[in-house]
Amino acid sequence: MELKKSDVTIMALATGFIVANIYYCQPLIVLIAKEFNITSAQAGHTSYLTQAGYAAGLLFLVPLGDMFERKKQIIITTIVAVIALIGAAISPQFWILEIACFLIGFSSCVPQLILPLAAHLSAAEQRGRVVGTVMSGLLIGILVSRTVSGFIGELYGWRTMFWIAAIICSIITVVIYYRFPKNFPNFEGGYKKLMGSLTTLIKQEPVLRESSIINFFVFMIFGAFWTNMVLLLAQQPYHFESDKIGLFGLVGAIGAFTAPLIGRLGDNGNPRIAVGYGLLILLLSQIVFYFFSTQLFIFIGGIILLEMGQQAVHISNQTRVYALDPAARNRLNTVLMTMSFIGASLGSAIGLALWEWKGWQSICIACAIMAILAGTVYLSTYQKKVKA
């Protein structure tokens, strides 16, 4: 079955709404801290626990897409997400909320089941464009979720956001049931063999290794920035409430709109080139954040650069990885995205520790180092190819 434009649109919307679950908590950190009488840094644990749960879901659930019928797996996992969201909404104690957030992340890996499905069903000459379009939905969901969450939290309380998310995911489950095509994989063997094949793919595919390591560092930057930006904007000179902080997600959405363009560039040339440019833009964004954190409009420009750079790297790496082995797309995606969100979770945790130790500028320095390390991997691999 070949995908229609309407199918791609529905997939993009589904990925956007479901992935938003992972990021609703970020603008709500201050509100959560107030209700449970803890510090904002402690409340920030909800952010990196959700990302850690997402990484776990990517590792243990996404490979099953190469083993079981994909539509059924997507529906079951989305139902689990609904249950986890309700658990967060009714959490009487903070430790219960932490567990619920981990489970929200674990079950919200559905977009990474949809992306390989979209790539599998699309024609080779359109694959980059399709992946870019679906990724646009995913990325806009990530960024706009912060804006929506900030306003809902300020007006109706942070618990209301999780109730709304549970309702949205319930509706999406029905849409998936009626509109997604069934798709059966070709993998033969048990779960142990399936998971063991991940190691084989890592050993056999140098492009997968390079892309995963680079994404690891890039998502560390992503996690460190978006978690700790909330703390920065809540203090002087800004003193922003959650609704104003959430608006910064819309700024980041400008970068997300570059995803289809990057996908087309990947269709027409070498997507690896865009990775190099993206890393340079990411490094530039950290210089902006370091020197201009109190200059609002320049800071906003830095956010746009951050998202443009990240999307240039991430979309291009996904396009490269999906082209390696059509029969193993879910497993290839598992390796790439698990490394990515381990990076995001670790970046959030390190960022929170640096915030308490030396404040915002120490986070910018750490993120710049991450960009340089990613660039070192990129250049060292390039040099090997030149010598070969």
C-alpha positions in Angstrom: 0.0 0.0 0.0 1.3 3.5 -0.9 0.6 6.4 1.4 -1.8 9.1 0.3 -1.3 12.7 1.4 -4.2 12.4 3.8 -2.5 9.3 5.4 0.7 11.2 5.9 -1.2 14.1 7.5 -3.0 11.8 9.9 0.3 10.2 10.9 1.8 13.6 11.4 -1.1 14.7 13.7 -1.0 11.4 15.6 2.7 11.7 16.3 2.4 15.3 17.3 -0.4 14.8 19.8 1.1 11.7 21.4 4.7 12.9 21.6 3.4 16.0 23.3 2.7 13.9 26.4 6.5 13.9 27.1 6.7 17.7 27.3 3.6 18.8 29.0 5.3 18.7 32.4 8.1 21.2 31.5 6.3 24.5 31.9 4.5 23.1 34.9 7.6 22.5 37.0 7.1 25.6 39.1 3.4 24.8 39.7 4.2 21.2 40.7 6.9 22.4 43.0 4.5 24.7 44.8 1.8 22.1 45.3 4.1 19.4 46.6 6.2 22.0 48.6 9.5 21.0 46.9 12.2 23.0 45.0 11.8 23.7 41.3 14.9 21.6 40.6 13.3 18.6 42.4 10.1 19.1 40.4 12.3 19.1 37.3 12.8 15.4 37.9 9.5 14.8 36.2 11.1 16.1 33.0 14.1 13.8 32.8 12.1 10.8 34.2 9.6 11.2 31.4 12.5 11.3 28.9 14.1 8.3 30.5 10.8 6.4 30.2 10.7 7.4 26.6 14.2 5.9 26.1 13.1 2.7 27.8 10.0 2.5 25.6 12.2 3.0 22.5 14.5 0.2 23.6 12.0 -2.4 24.7 8.8 -1.6 22.7 9.8 -0.1 19.3 11.8 -3.2 18.1 8.5 -5.2 18.4 7.3 -3.3 15.3 9.6 -5.5 13.3 8.0 -8.6 14.9 4.3 -7.9 15.4 1.5 -6.3 13.3 2.3 -2.6 13.7 -1.2 -1.0 13.9 -2.3 -3.3 16.7 0.9 -2.5 18.7 0.4 1.2 18.2 -3.2 1.0 19.5 -2.3 -1.0 22.6 0.6 1.3 23.5 -1.5 4.4 23.1 -4.1 2.9 25.5 -1.3 2.4 28.1 -0.4 6.1 27.6 -4.0 7.1 28.5 -3.8 5.1 31.7 -0.5 6.6 32.6 -1.8 10.2 32.0 -4.7 9.6 34.3 -2.3 8.3 36.9 -0.4 11.6 36.7 -3.6 13.6 37.0 -4.7 11.9 40.2 -1.2 11.6 41.9 -1.6 12.3 45.6 2.2 12.4 46.2 5.2 13.5 44.2 6.8 10.1 44.1 3.7 8.7 42.5 3.8 11.5 39.9 7.4 10.5 39.2 6.4 6.9 38.5 3.5 8.1 36.3 5.8 10.4 34.3 8.2 7.5 33.6 5.2 5.4 32.4 4.0 8.3 30.3 7.3 8.5 28.6 7.5 4.7 28.2 4.1 4.4 26.5 4.5 7.6 24.4 7.1 6.0 22.2 4.2 5.5 19.6 5.6 8.2 17.3 8.7 6.1 16.8 6.5 3.2 15.7 4.6 5.5 13.3 7.8 7.0 11.7 9.2 3.6 10.5 5.7 2.6 9.3 5.5 5.8 7.2 9.0 5.3 5.8 8.1 1.6 5.0 4.9 2.6 3.1 6.4 5.5 1.2 8.2 5.3 -2.2 12.0 5.6 -2.1 12.1 8.9 -4.0 9.6 10.4 -1.5 10.8 8.9 1.7 12.8 11.9 2.9 9.8 14.2 2.3 7.3 11.8 4.1 9.6 11.4 7.1 10.1 15.2 7.2 6.4 15.8 7.1 5.6 13.3 9.9 8.6 14.7 11.8 7.1 18.2 11.4 4.0 17.0 13.2 6.1 15.4 15.9 8.3 18.4 16.4 5.4 20.9 16.4 3.7 18.6 19.0 6.8 18.8 21.1 7.1 22.6 21.0 3.4 23.6 21.0 2.7 21.3 23.8 4.7 23.6 26.1 2.6 26.6 25.1 -0.7 24.8 25.6 0.5 23.2 28.9 1.7 26.6 30.2 -1.6 28.3 29.6 -3.7 25.3 30.9 -1.6 25.1 34.0 -1.8 28.8 34.8 -5.6 28.9 34.3 -6.8 25.6 35.6 -3.9 23.9 37.4 -1.3 21.4 36.2 -3.5 18.3 36.8 -6.0 19.5 34.2 -3.4 19.3 31.5 -2.9 15.6 32.1 -6.7 15.0 32.0 -6.9 16.8 28.7 -4.0 14.8 27.3 -5.7 11.5 28.3 -8.8 12.6 26.4 -6.8 13.5 23.3 -5.0 10.2 23.3 -8.3 8.4 23.6 -9.6 10.1 20.5 -6.3 9.4 18.7 -6.7 5.7 19.5 -10.1 5.7 17.7 -8.6 7.5 14.7 -5.7 5.1 14.4 -8.1 2.2 14.6 -10.1 3.4 11.6 -7.4 5.1 9.4 -4.1 3.4 9.9 -3.3 0.6 7.5 -2.3 -2.8 8.8 1.3 -3.7 8.2 3.0 -7.0 8.9 6.8 -7.3 9.3 9.0 -10.0 7.9 11.2 -10.7 10.9 11.2 -14.4 11.9 12.3 -15.4 15.4 11.6 -14.6 19.1 12.1 -11.5 21.2 15.6 -12.6 22.3 16.7 -12.9 18.7 15.1 -9.6 17.9 16.9 -7.7 20.7 20.1 -9.5 19.9 19.9 -8.2 16.3 20.2 -4.7 17.6 23.8 -5.4 18.6 24.4 -6.9 15.1 23.0 -3.8 13.4 25.3 -1.6 15.5 28.3 -3.6 14.6 27.4 -3.9 10.9 26.2 -0.3 10.2 28.8 2.5 10.6 26.2 5.1 9.5 24.0 3.9 12.4 26.9 4.2 14.9 27.8 7.7 13.7 24.3 9.0 13.6 23.4 7.6 17.0 26.5 9.1 18.8 25.9 12.5 17.2 22.2 12.4 18.1 23.2 11.5 21.7 25.1 14.7 22.1 22.6 16.8 20.2 19.7 15.6 22.4 21.7 16.2 25.5 21.7 19.9 24.4 18.0 19.7 23.7 17.2 18.2 27.2 19.5 20.6 29.1 18.1 23.7 27.4 14.4 23.1 27.5 14.3 21.8 31.1 16.4 24.6 32.5 15.0 27.4 30.4 11.9 27.2 32.6 14.0 27.9 35.7 15.8 30.8 33.9 12.6 32.5 32.8 11.0 32.1 36.3 13.7 34.2 37.9 14.9 37.8 37.5 14.9 39.7 35.3 11.9 37.9 33.8 9.8 36.4 36.6 7.5 34.8 34.0 4.6 32.5 35.0 3.9 29.2 33.3 1.7 30.7 30.6 4.4 33.1 29.4 7.1 30.4 29.6 4.9 28.1 27.5 4.9 30.7 24.7 8.5 30.0 24.1 7.5 26.7 22.6 5.9 28.6 19.7 9.3 30.2 19.1 10.9 26.8 18.8 8.1 25.7 16.4 9.6 28.0 13.8 12.6 25.7 13.6 10.4 22.7 13.3 8.9 24.0 10.1 12.3 23.5 8.5 11.9 19.7 8.8 10.1 19.1 5.4 12.7 21.3 3.6 15.6 19.3 5.2 13.8 16.1 4.1 13.7 17.3 0.5 17.4 18.2 0.7 18.0 14.6 1.8 16.0 13.3 -1.2 18.1 15.5 -3.6 21.5 15.1 -2.2 23.7 13.9 0.7 21.8 14.4 4.0 25.0 14.1 5.9 26.0 17.6 4.7 23.0 19.0 6.6 24.3 17.3 9.8 27.5 19.4 9.7 25.7 22.6 9.2 23.2 21.7 12.0 26.1 21.2 14.5 27.6 24.6 13.6 24.2 26.3 14.2 23.8 24.5 17.5 27.2 25.8 18.7 26.2 29.3 17.6 23.0 29.1 19.6 24.9 28.3 22.8 27.1 31.4 22.3 23.9 33.4 22.0 22.5 31.9 25.2 25.7 32.5 27.1 26.1 36.1 26.3 22.5 37.3 25.9 20.4 35.3 28.4 18.9 38.6 29.7 18.3 40.1 26.3 14.8 38.7 25.5 14.7 39.2 21.7 18.3 38.0 21.1 17.5 35.0 23.4 14.4 34.2 21.2 16.7 34.2 18.2 18.9 31.7 19.9 15.9 29.4 20.4 15.2 29.5 16.7 18.8 28.7 16.0 18.7 25.8 18.5 15.7 24.2 16.9 16.9 24.7 13.3 20.3 23.1 14.2 18.7 20.2 16.0 16.3 19.5 13.2 19.0 19.7 10.5 20.9 17.0 12.5 18.0 14.8 13.5 16.0 14.7 10.3 19.1 14.1 8.2 20.3 11.3 10.5 16.9 9.6 10.4 16.7 9.8 6.6 20.2 8.2 6.5 19.4 5.4 9.0 16.0 4.5 7.4 17.7 3.9 4.1 20.0 1.2 5.5 17.7 -1.8 5.7 14.0 -1.6 5.0 13.3 -4.9 6.9 14.9 -3.5 10.1 13.6 0.0 10.2 12.0 -0.3 13.6 15.2 -1.7 15.1 17.4 0.9 13.4 15.1 3.6 14.7 15.3 1.9 18.1 19.0 2.3 18.3 19.0 5.9 17.0 16.2 7.2 19.2 17.1 5.3 22.3 20.6 6.9 22.2 18.9 10.2 21.4 16.6 10.2 24.5 19.2 8.7 26.8 21.0 11.8 25.8 18.0 14.0 26.4 17.4 12.5 29.8 21.0 12.8 30.8 21.2 16.4 29.5 18.2 17.3 31.6 19.7 15.8 34.7 23.1 17.3 34.2 21.5 20.7 33.4 19.5 20.6 36.7 22.7 19.8 38.6 24.6 22.6 36.9 21.8 25.0 37.5 22.0 24.4 41.3 25.8 24.5 41.2 26.8 27.5 38.9 23.6 28.6 37.2 22.6 29.2 33.6 26.0 30.0 32.0 27.5 26.8 33.2 24.7 25.0 31.3 25.6 26.9 28.1 29.3 25.9 28.4 28.3 22.3 28.9 26.0 22.4 25.8 28.7 24.0 23.8 31.1 21.2 24.8 28.4 18.7 23.7 28.1 20.3 20.3 31.9 20.3 19.9 32.0 16.6 20.8 29.3 15.8 18.2 31.3 17.8 15.7 34.5 15.8 16.5 32.6 12.5 15.8 31.3 14.0 12.6 34.7 15.2 11.4 36.6 12.1 12.5 34.2 9.9 10.5 34.6 12.2 7.5 38.4 12.0 7.7 38.2 8.2 7.7 36.1 8.3 4.5 38.6 10.6 2.8 41.6 8.4 3.7 39.7 5.3 2.5 
